[in-house]
Amino acid sequence: MGESEKRSDLEENLKPFYQRASEAEERLSRLEAALATKKDSENEDHLKLISELQSRLEEAGAELVAEREKAHKLAVENAKLEYRIIHLARAAKEADLKLEQMEKS
């Protein structure tokens, strides 16, 4: 047996392995492509979710600012009304005292 016959026998014996290796590489390429597509789809879904959550957070922040401003205005108004109540109560007591004094005289 010559060198060329050994080589051709070896090549003949390796053909099924080369064939299986090629098929495996093709399957792997298809799987990688499918995975990349899936990842892109998942990334898009995640980006949409993040965007939606950011929008909600901004809306909630704006609502919080508005509610704080409203609470501050109400606190100021409340303080003014308390001031008026104190002075009206004093004025009413003073008027009652004057009325009592006038009745006694």
Secondary structure, 3 states (H helix, E strand, C coil): CCHHHHHHHHHHHHHHHHHHHHHHHHHHHHHHHHHHHHHHHHHHHHHHHHHHHHHHHHHHHHHHHHHHHHHHHHHHHHHHHHHHHHHHHHHHHHHHHHHHHHHHC
